């Protein structure tokens, strides 16, 4: 046998075929992948290290600047701390998924994690081709994919900072998902954090050669505990198959083929682009010209991959919502997803659908429009800051309803217990129990399904039912929740904590609060209740405290103040302002006009400018 130098790899091809095969009844099965046998035996090394401060995972893992992650041993420490937080029974012989949104540093991180997985006793690692898998696709792969040897994955490292910018000077992130496909519960993330504070060594197969993650195939290695495989697979196959089992693709295809219906999807150069052509063009027949920014890039094309009215500038202009009139007639339907394709934004022609309204409308129409829900909904849930639009639908349809803290893991518990079918959060996240993550492309398909259902008898008519008409009809039935969110990003962390402490202290005297409010705007309702949101999980009994500061008014209005855990540095203060209007004659008011008094109350009551020095928010949604 030819000797191998460290870092090189001589391989013998055993089988190669990349065509789709037909299984029973003509169903497609995944490709027969190239199989490579590695003529190498790797060794396991124990490397001395010391802790780094601040490796506490937030609601969506650990997010820092790339330069922080590139420090020697920084990523290694976090990965080893995660392995140490899991039981040895789970790690030994497990199949692990490692992929992400393709942002800068991902390819380097994947090779590091593969080598550490091999050393820690993992049996095989699955990697999406080119290291690309959307966060919802990772969840789907864990739950649905079966390997050639009959194995299933039982965990995943997802390399993403979600909607945060990417590039050498921007953000990177990593989080661990469990065997249900959802984010690790707090009991695990707390263990990970404790481990990062005391770690003394990590384990790695340093001489394991890098794997070519651009080529679909299986590479075999041999280590002290036996065989170790790395399988690079088609990133889209399993996810597309799942979507086709949920939605009526034929009805959506009929809608998209109508000359009266026009469509635009913007991936913001995120990983959603890896799925867009396969689903919207190849499966559903949309024109390829309907796709914007669908080539995934390490720096997201220099943009901010957050699907909102501030950052999705090209789509906003295309849909006629920009500051200047669109040059061409806007499409009937537009949508965007973020860097890892778990968030979404839905737009109609010159019309924005708030995320809070979106989840409520999907829930109200799901049974009729989406085959997956034809037998009925088990229940619905929303995050606490999300508007109460979903509450009204749940009450009207007599559905179980849950209000949870921010963080998809709370929805996952409800879904695993069979209590929830559809859920959403105001930060542009919507999903269902088909996986255990929010799902941007699923939300787009849900809206296309509703449009297809509403127009099923109308495709040959003079005019299609529009997104705006669907939303306004919903308001006429359920009332309207005027709603906005102000984000103050990268605020000094100390100042942010002082502001929150001040708001908690104010709650001790509601008469004093109401006196202040009347001095700001005399026509604003009185505060009836104020608290810090605390959640007791009905499934496992766990308690989550300090989840946001709430001021609830007598007329159903709400002000909520919350520190976000999704930034990579500083603090992000989020202010949520909501007013409910059930009089159908008043649901057509301009949102800024309707919310103006409450916005002024929120900013003056919290002394936002005094504490933060900010005269305006970074983003308004």
C-alpha distance (Angstrom), angle and dihedral (degrees) to the residues before:
residue distance angle dihedral
X1 . . .
X2 3.80 . .
X3 3.77 113.2 .
X4 3.78 117.0 -115.1
X5 3.77 124.5 -141.4
X6 3.80 119.0 -140.2
X7 3.80 112.0 -81.0
X8 3.80 94.9 18.4
X9 3.77 128.5 101.9
X10 3.81 131.6 -159.5
X11 3.80 111.3 -168.2
X12 3.76 137.0 -174.7
X13 3.82 116.8 -143.8
X14 3.78 111.2 -130.6
X15 3.79 103.2 175.2
X16 3.77 133.9 -1.9
X17 3.80 130.7 -172.5
X18 3.80 127.5 131.9
X19 3.78 99.6 -179.0
X20 3.78 122.3 111.0
X21 3.79 112.3 -103.9
X22 3.78 126.7 -144.9
X23 3.77 119.4 -122.0
X24 3.81 130.5 -172.3
X25 3.82 114.6 -30.0
X26 3.79 90.3 10.6
X27 3.82 94.2 -69.2
X28 3.78 116.8 155.8
X29 3.76 118.8 -112.5
X30 3.80 126.9 -166.4
X31 3.80 117.4 -80.2
X32 3.77 120.2 -84.8
X33 3.74 97.1 -109.8
X34 3.75 127.6 -140.4
X35 3.77 108.2 -96.4
X36 3.76 120.4 -148.5
X37 3.77 127.1 -171.3
X38 3.78 113.8 -148.0
X39 3.78 114.0 -142.9
X40 3.79 92.8 -149.7
X41 3.77 139.9 95.9
X42 3.77 115.7 -151.1
X43 3.79 128.1 -149.1
X44 3.80 128.3 -139.7
X45 3.80 119.7 -123.7
X46 3.79 129.9 -166.0
X47 3.79 110.9 -145.2
X48 3.79 123.0 -162.0
X49 3.80 114.1 -127.4
X50 3.80 141.2 160.0
X51 3.81 132.1 -136.4
X52 3.80 127.4 -87.0
X53 3.79 120.8 -145.7
X54 3.78 120.3 -116.5
X55 3.81 103.1 27.4
X56 3.80 92.7 137.2
X57 3.83 111.7 137.8
X58 3.81 113.9 -127.0
X59 3.80 127.2 -152.5
X60 3.81 88.4 -63.0
X61 3.79 104.3 29.5
X62 3.79 132.2 -89.9
X63 3.82 117.1 -28.0
X64 3.78 125.2 -178.4
X65 3.78 139.4 141.6
X66 3.82 115.6 -71.4
X67 3.81 90.2 -114.7
X68 3.81 88.6 60.0
X69 3.81 93.3 50.9
X70 3.82 91.0 47.1
X71 3.80 92.0 61.3
X72 3.78 111.2 114.8
X73 3.83 110.4 -84.7
X74 3.84 94.4 -2.9
X75 3.82 96.6 116.9
X76 3.82 91.1 33.7
X77 3.81 90.9 56.8
X78 3.77 93.6 52.1
X79 3.81 94.3 46.0
X80 3.81 92.7 48.3
X81 3.81 90.7 46.1
X82 3.80 87.6 54.7
X83 3.80 93.4 49.9
X84 3.81 88.6 47.9
X85 3.81 90.2 52.4
X86 3.80 91.2 57.5
X87 3.79 122.8 73.2
X88 3.78 116.6 -99.9
X89 3.80 88.4 -123.6
X90 3.81 89.0 63.5
X91 3.78 95.9 46.3
X92 3.79 100.8 43.9
X93 3.78 108.3 86.6
X94 3.82 94.6 -5.3
X95 3.80 127.3 144.3
X96 3.81 110.9 -127.1
X97 3.81 128.9 -165.8
X98 3.82 116.6 -143.0
X99 3.82 119.6 -178.5
X100 3.78 142.0 99.9
X101 3.77 148.9 171.5
X102 3.81 95.0 -46.6
X103 3.79 95.9 -114.0
X104 3.80 121.5 158.2
X105 3.85 113.7 -63.8
X106 3.83 92.7 22.1
X107 3.79 95.7 111.5
X108 3.79 92.5 50.7
X109 3.81 91.1 46.3
X110 3.82 92.4 50.7
X111 3.82 91.8 56.1
X112 3.82 91.2 48.4
X113 3.81 92.4 49.9
X114 3.82 92.4 47.1
X115 3.81 90.2 54.7
X116 3.80 92.7 46.5
X117 3.81 91.7 46.4
X118 3.80 90.4 53.2
X119 3.80 91.2 50.6
X120 3.80 93.8 47.4
X121 3.81 93.6 55.9
X122 3.81 101.6 -98.0
X123 3.82 109.3 156.0
X124 3.80 99.5 -149.6
X125 3.79 141.0 -0.6
X126 3.80 123.2 -148.5
X127 3.82 116.5 -153.2
X128 3.80 126.1 -174.2
X129 3.80 111.6 -124.1
X130 3.82 109.4 -80.6
X131 3.80 87.5 6.7
X132 3.81 90.6 -75.3
X133 3.79 123.5 141.4
X134 3.79 125.2 139.3
X135 3.79 114.5 -127.1
X136 3.84 91.3 -111.0
X137 3.81 90.0 47.3
X138 3.83 90.0 54.1
X139 3.79 88.8 54.5
X140 3.80 90.2 48.0
X141 3.82 91.6 48.9
X142 3.82 91.9 51.8
X143 3.80 91.7 48.7
X144 3.80 102.0 36.3
X145 3.80 113.8 20.8
X146 3.80 120.8 97.6
X147 3.79 118.5 -166.6
X148 3.78 124.2 -132.4
X149 3.81 89.7 -98.5
X150 3.82 91.8 50.4
X151 3.80 95.6 -101.8
X152 3.80 126.4 138.9
X153 3.79 128.7 -153.1
X154 3.78 117.5 -106.7
X155 3.79 100.8 -170.5
X156 3.78 146.0 3.6
X157 3.77 144.3 -150.9
X158 3.82 106.7 -142.1
X159 3.79 113.7 -160.4
X160 3.78 106.2 -151.6
X161 3.77 144.2 112.3
X162 3.82 87.3 -158.7
X163 3.81 111.2 -145.2
X164 3.82 95.3 1.8
X165 3.84 119.9 109.8
X166 3.81 120.6 -93.5
X167 3.80 135.8 -146.6
X168 3.82 139.0 89.2
X169 3.81 92.1 -58.6
X170 3.79 97.5 35.2
X171 3.81 137.8 67.8
X172 3.78 137.8 -44.8
X173 3.79 129.1 178.9
X174 3.78 144.5 -177.3
X175 3.78 132.6 -165.9
X176 3.78 136.3 172.0
X177 3.80 123.3 -127.6
X178 3.79 123.9 -161.1
X179 3.80 134.7 -132.7
X180 3.83 92.4 -81.7
X181 3.81 88.3 60.6
X182 3.79 93.5 -110.9
X183 3.82 133.6 111.7
X184 3.79 117.6 -77.0
X185 3.78 113.8 -87.3
X186 3.79 120.3 -113.5
X187 3.81 91.7 -100.1
X188 3.82 88.3 63.7
X189 3.81 97.7 39.4
X190 3.81 89.3 49.5
X191 3.82 89.2 53.4
X192 3.79 90.8 48.4
X193 3.80 90.8 52.7
X194 3.80 93.1 47.6
X195 3.80 89.4 50.5
X196 3.82 91.8 51.5
X197 3.80 89.3 57.4
X198 3.81 94.3 56.1
X199 3.82 106.4 26.3
X200 3.81 114.8 138.6
X201 3.81 102.9 171.8
X202 3.78 143.5 10.0
X203 3.80 130.9 -151.9
X204 3.79 121.9 -127.4
X205 3.81 141.3 161.7
X206 3.80 94.0 -132.8
X207 3.80 94.4 175.8
X208 3.81 93.7 53.3
X209 3.83 105.0 116.2
X210 3.80 119.5 -120.5
X211 3.79 113.6 -95.3
X212 3.81 121.7 -127.8
X213 3.81 99.9 -118.6
X214 3.79 92.9 -178.3
X215 3.83 93.4 71.2
X216 3.79 123.1 70.3
X217 3.78 108.3 -125.9
X218 3.80 147.9 93.0
X219 3.79 121.8 -91.9
X220 3.82 118.3 -162.2
X221 3.78 124.5 -152.2
X222 3.78 133.0 174.9
X223 3.77 124.2 -135.8
X224 3.80 139.5 168.1
X225 3.81 90.4 -75.7
X226 3.80 96.4 43.4
X227 3.77 133.6 -100.9
X228 3.80 123.2 11.4
X229 3.80 121.9 -173.1
X230 3.78 134.6 -164.5
X231 3.81 114.4 -162.7
X232 3.79 121.0 -167.0
X233 3.81 108.7 -161.6
X234 3.80 141.9 178.7
X235 3.82 105.2 -75.6
X236 3.80 95.2 -149.3
X237 3.82 106.4 38.0
X238 3.82 100.3 85.8
X239 3.80 94.5 38.5
X240 3.82 94.0 49.7
X241 3.80 90.1 48.4
X242 3.82 89.8 53.0
X243 3.81 93.4 48.7
X244 3.82 90.5 51.4
X245 3.82 89.4 54.3
X246 3.84 91.3 53.5
X247 3.81 104.8 41.6
X248 3.80 135.4 45.3
X249 3.79 97.4 -114.7
X250 3.80 91.3 -177.7
X251 3.81 93.3 60.6
X252 3.82 91.4 46.0
X253 3.80 89.6 48.9
X254 3.83 90.0 54.4
X255 3.81 89.8 52.7
X256 3.80 93.6 48.5
X257 3.81 91.1 48.3
X258 3.81 92.2 56.1
X259 3.82 110.5 107.4
X260 3.82 87.9 -139.9
X261 3.81 93.6 58.6
X262 3.81 120.9 77.8
X263 3.78 125.6 -178.0
X264 3.81 139.1 -166.4
X265 3.81 129.5 -173.9
X266 3.82 123.6 -174.5
X267 3.82 119.0 -164.4
X268 3.85 91.9 -176.7
X269 3.82 86.7 -134.0
X270 3.80 88.9 -65.7
X271 3.78 130.2 130.3
X272 3.82 91.0 -82.2
X273 3.77 85.6 80.8
X274 3.81 88.7 68.9
X275 3.81 88.3 64.8
X276 3.81 102.6 32.5
X277 3.79 99.5 80.3
X278 3.81 92.9 42.7
X279 3.81 94.3 50.9
X280 3.78 108.0 28.0
X281 3.82 100.0 33.1
X282 3.81 108.0 25.4
X283 3.83 98.9 33.4
X284 3.81 102.8 28.4
X285 3.79 102.1 30.1
X286 3.81 99.9 -122.4
X287 3.78 117.4 156.2
X288 3.79 113.4 -97.4
X289 3.80 86.6 -129.3
X290 3.82 85.9 68.2
X291 3.80 89.5 73.2
X292 3.81 121.9 87.7
X293 3.81 126.0 -167.4
X294 3.80 93.1 -9.8
X295 3.81 97.9 149.9
X296 3.83 106.5 98.0
X297 3.81 111.8 -127.8
X298 3.80 132.1 -171.8
X299 3.81 90.7 -125.8
X300 3.82 96.5 32.2
X301 3.77 88.6 -115.3
X302 3.78 90.6 -61.7
X303 3.80 90.4 -63.8
X304 3.78 135.1 116.8
X305 3.85 106.0 -104.2
X306 3.79 95.7 -146.1
X307 3.83 113.8 123.5
X308 3.78 101.5 -136.0
X309 3.78 137.0 111.6
X310 3.82 91.9 -92.6
X311 3.79 101.6 50.5
X312 3.82 104.8 26.9
X313 3.79 89.2 69.9
X314 3.80 98.5 153.0
X315 3.80 94.2 50.7
X316 3.82 92.1 43.7
X317 3.80 90.4 53.8
X318 3.81 91.7 44.8
X319 3.81 90.6 53.6
X320 3.80 92.8 51.5
X321 3.80 96.1 -107.6
X322 3.79 97.4 111.2
X323 3.79 126.7 107.6
X324 3.79 90.8 -99.0
X325 3.78 127.0 46.2
X326 3.79 116.1 -91.1
X327 3.80 113.9 -105.0
X328 3.81 90.8 -133.2
X329 3.79 132.9 36.4
X330 3.83 105.7 -82.2
X331 3.83 120.7 -114.0
X332 3.80 119.0 -100.3
X333 3.80 92.6 -119.1
X334 3.79 133.7 25.7
X335 3.79 133.8 176.8
X336 3.79 140.9 172.6
X337 3.79 137.3 -169.0
X338 3.78 131.6 -157.8
X339 3.80 133.6 -114.8
X340 3.82 96.2 -70.4
X341 3.85 93.9 28.6
X342 3.79 97.0 -120.5
X343 3.84 95.2 111.9
X344 3.78 126.2 62.2
X345 3.79 143.1 -170.2
X346 3.81 121.7 -154.2
X347 3.81 122.3 -156.3
X348 3.77 136.0 176.8
X349 3.77 125.3 -162.3
X350 3.83 103.3 -56.4
X351 3.81 87.8 -18.8
X352 3.83 133.4 108.4
X353 3.81 121.3 -152.5
X354 3.80 111.5 -151.5
X355 3.81 113.9 -132.3
X356 3.81 89.3 -122.2
X357 3.80 90.8 55.9
X358 3.80 91.3 42.1
X359 3.81 96.3 60.9
X360 3.81 90.9 43.7
X361 3.82 92.1 51.5
X362 3.81 92.6 46.4
X363 3.82 89.9 51.1
X364 3.81 92.3 47.2
X365 3.83 92.0 52.3
X366 3.82 103.2 30.4
X367 3.80 99.9 98.1
X368 3.81 93.4 53.3
X369 3.79 100.0 35.8
X370 3.83 106.6 35.2
X371 3.84 120.1 55.7
X372 3.82 93.0 -151.7
X373 3.84 89.3 66.9
X374 3.82 98.1 39.9
X375 3.82 92.2 114.2
X376 3.81 91.4 56.3
X377 3.81 138.9 -93.8
X378 3.81 121.7 -70.8
X379 3.79 91.2 -151.9
X380 3.80 142.6 -55.9
X381 3.80 134.6 -118.1
X382 3.79 140.7 -173.0
X383 3.77 136.6 -172.0
X384 3.79 115.3 -100.0
X385 3.85 96.4 -108.2
X386 3.81 92.2 50.4
X387 3.80 114.6 101.4
X388 3.79 119.8 -96.0
X389 3.82 92.9 -112.8
X390 3.81 89.2 110.2
X391 3.82 91.2 50.4
X392 3.80 90.5 60.4
X393 3.82 92.1 50.1
X394 3.81 90.8 48.6
X395 3.79 91.7 51.3
X396 3.82 92.3 46.3
X397 3.82 92.7 49.4
X398 3.82 94.5 38.3
X399 3.81 93.4 -120.1
X400 3.79 130.1 156.7
X401 3.81 107.8 -99.8
X402 3.81 132.2 -160.9
X403 3.81 133.2 -173.7
X404 3.82 111.0 -157.4
X405 3.82 138.5 175.4
X406 3.78 119.5 -92.8
X407 3.80 110.6 -79.6
X408 3.79 128.8 83.4
X409 3.81 93.4 -123.1
X410 3.81 89.1 76.6
X411 3.81 90.8 58.3
X412 3.80 88.8 46.7
X413 3.80 92.1 59.9
X414 3.82 90.8 52.8
X415 3.80 91.9 47.1
X416 3.81 93.7 48.5
X417 3.80 87.5 53.5
X418 3.82 91.9 50.9
X419 3.81 93.3 -114.4
X420 3.80 102.1 115.7
X421 3.82 136.1 45.6
X422 3.83 104.0 169.5
X423 3.79 129.7 26.1
X424 3.76 141.5 163.0
X425 3.76 148.8 176.4
X426 3.78 130.3 -144.8
X427 3.81 92.4 -118.4
X428 3.80 89.7 83.2
X429 3.80 95.3 -85.2
X430 3.79 122.5 133.7
X431 3.78 131.5 162.0
X432 3.78 151.4 136.0
X433 3.78 141.7 -134.4
X434 3.82 92.9 -81.8
X435 3.83 85.4 94.7
X436 3.81 136.7 -1.6
X437 3.80 99.5 -109.6
X438 3.77 133.9 66.5
X439 3.78 111.1 -93.2
X440 3.80 125.0 -148.8
X441 3.80 98.6 -172.0
X442 3.83 91.0 44.4
X443 3.83 88.0 57.1
X444 3.81 91.0 50.8
X445 3.81 90.4 50.5
X446 3.81 90.3 47.2
X447 3.80 90.7 55.8
X448 3.80 92.1 45.4
X449 3.81 87.4 51.4
X450 3.81 91.6 52.5
X451 3.80 91.0 48.1
X452 3.82 90.3 47.6
X453 3.82 91.0 50.2
X454 3.81 93.9 47.3
X455 3.81 90.1 49.4
X456 3.81 100.4 38.0
X457 3.82 92.1 111.5
X458 3.77 93.8 32.0
X459 3.81 107.1 58.2
X460 3.79 90.6 104.6
X461 3.80 94.3 42.8
X462 3.76 129.9 102.2
X463 3.81 96.0 -99.6
X464 3.79 136.6 16.2
X465 3.81 124.9 -129.9
X466 3.80 104.1 -101.9
X467 3.80 135.1 -143.4
X468 3.80 89.7 -109.6
X469 3.80 92.3 52.6
X470 3.81 91.5 50.5
X471 3.81 90.7 51.9
X472 3.81 95.1 45.3
X473 3.81 91.3 47.8
X474 3.79 88.0 52.1
X475 3.81 90.9 52.4
X476 3.80 90.3 49.5
X477 3.81 89.4 56.1
X478 3.81 102.9 36.8
X479 3.81 105.1 18.7
X480 3.79 127.1 -113.6
X481 3.78 129.3 -81.6
X482 3.79 106.3 -153.5
X483 3.77 102.8 -150.0
X484 3.79 142.6 172.1
X485 3.80 138.5 166.3
X486 3.79 126.8 -147.4
X487 3.82 116.2 -158.0
X488 3.80 121.7 -161.0
X489 3.81 103.2 -169.1
X490 3.82 129.2 -162.1
X491 3.79 93.1 9.5
X492 3.80 116.5 167.0
X493 3.82 103.9 -85.2
X494 3.80 93.3 -136.0
X495 3.80 93.0 51.5
X496 3.81 90.7 48.2
X497 3.81 91.6 53.4
X498 3.81 91.2 48.3
X499 3.81 91.0 52.4
X500 3.80 91.6 50.6
X501 3.80 92.1 47.4
X502 3.80 89.6 51.1
X503 3.81 91.2 53.0
X504 3.81 91.4 50.3
X505 3.79 91.1 49.9
X506 3.82 90.6 50.9
X507 3.80 89.7 58.9
X508 3.79 91.6 69.2
X509 3.82 90.0 77.9
X510 3.81 116.6 36.9
X511 3.86 92.1 177.3
X512 3.82 87.9 59.4
X513 3.83 90.4 46.8
X514 3.79 91.6 51.5
X515 3.81 91.6 47.0
X516 3.82 89.3 54.9
X517 3.81 91.4 47.2
X518 3.81 93.9 49.8
X519 3.78 88.0 52.0
X520 3.79 89.6 55.8
X521 3.82 99.2 40.1
X522 3.79 119.9 -1.6
X523 3.82 93.7 -164.1
X524 3.82 95.0 58.4
X525 3.82 114.5 104.4
X526 3.80 122.1 -109.0
X527 3.81 121.9 -95.6
X528 3.80 108.2 -106.5
X529 3.80 98.5 -176.7
X530 3.80 137.8 8.7
X531 3.79 130.2 -175.5
X532 3.79 148.8 134.1
X533 3.79 107.9 -93.1
X534 3.79 114.0 -112.7
X535 3.80 123.7 -178.4
X536 3.78 130.1 -157.1
X537 3.78 109.1 -163.2
X538 3.83 108.5 -127.8
X539 3.81 90.3 -150.6
X540 3.81 106.0 48.6
X541 3.80 101.1 10.9
X542 3.81 93.5 -123.6
X543 3.79 116.7 151.6
X544 3.81 124.3 -138.5
X545 3.81 114.7 -164.7
X546 3.83 134.7 -169.7
X547 3.80 93.5 27.8
X548 3.80 97.1 151.1
X549 3.79 141.3 -39.9
X550 3.80 115.3 -99.1
X551 3.80 132.9 -162.1
X552 3.81 109.8 -174.2
X553 3.80 119.1 -167.4
X554 3.80 130.4 -147.7
X555 3.82 92.7 -113.4
X556 3.82 93.4 53.8
X557 3.80 96.2 -95.8
X558 3.81 118.1 137.8
X559 3.80 138.3 -159.4
X560 3.79 116.4 -165.1
X561 3.80 128.9 -177.2
X562 3.78 120.9 -166.2
X563 3.80 140.9 166.2
X564 3.79 110.2 -130.7
X565 3.80 122.2 -136.1
X566 3.82 96.6 -157.2
X567 3.80 101.0 84.0
X568 3.80 123.8 97.5
X569 3.83 97.1 -141.7
X570 3.79 139.2 12.6
X571 3.79 117.4 4.6
X572 3.77 133.8 -65.4
X573 3.80 116.8 -145.2
X574 3.79 114.0 -158.9
X575 3.79 121.9 -163.1
X576 3.81 118.0 -166.2
X577 3.80 119.6 -162.1
X578 3.80 120.9 -171.5
X579 3.79 136.9 172.0
X580 3.80 125.5 179.5
X581 3.80 121.0 -142.6
X582 3.81 118.0 -175.8
X583 3.81 96.5 171.1
X584 3.82 101.7 101.3
X585 3.81 90.4 -152.5
X586 3.82 89.1 64.0
X587 3.83 101.4 42.5
X588 3.80 93.0 90.5
X589 3.79 97.0 65.4
X590 3.78 120.5 122.7
X591 3.80 107.5 -90.9
X592 3.82 95.4 -133.1
X593 3.79 90.7 51.0
X594 3.80 93.2 48.2
X595 3.80 93.6 47.4
X596 3.82 98.5 37.9
X597 3.82 97.6 100.6
X598 3.83 93.3 46.7
X599 3.80 91.9 47.4
X600 3.80 90.6 54.4
X601 3.81 90.5 47.6
X602 3.82 91.9 49.7
X603 3.80 95.0 51.7
X604 3.80 96.5 42.8
X605 3.82 95.7 40.8
X606 3.83 90.6 52.8
X607 3.83 93.8 41.8
X608 3.78 86.4 -132.4
X609 3.80 97.1 171.3
X610 3.80 93.8 43.9
X611 3.80 93.3 52.9
X612 3.80 100.6 36.9
X613 3.80 105.0 24.8
X614 3.80 88.2 -129.3
X615 3.80 118.5 134.5
X616 3.81 92.4 -174.1
X617 3.81 138.2 19.0
X618 3.81 122.9 -101.4
X619 3.79 92.2 -128.0
X620 3.80 134.2 12.9
X621 3.81 118.7 -162.1
